[in-house]
Amino acid sequence: MTDVQQKSKRRLIGTVVSNKMVKTVVVKVDRTVMHFKYKKRYTVSQTYKAHDESGTFSPGDKVEIEETRPISKSKRWRVISKLK
């Protein structure tokens, strides 16, 4: 590698919730966490706005998103692929 190290980008898997914006989809990513005291597992959800250039994804699709440079005020992710 050169003197500039390439930082790996984060990738997440989630479900498309909305596609009502132009070239943007809202993706809901779920993760499970354990309560520190009671040791019970529960699900925490977070939504991300992701760039979708072609506009082919619809609600309910399972997609993979990747971190990228800021595209707009709230868009920091882009859709990589649709999963089965």
Secondary structure, DSSP 8 states (H G I E B T S, - for coil): --SS------EEEEEEEEEEETTEEEEEEEEEEE-TTT--EEEEEEEEEEE-SS----TT-EEEEEE-S--SSSEEEEEEEEE-
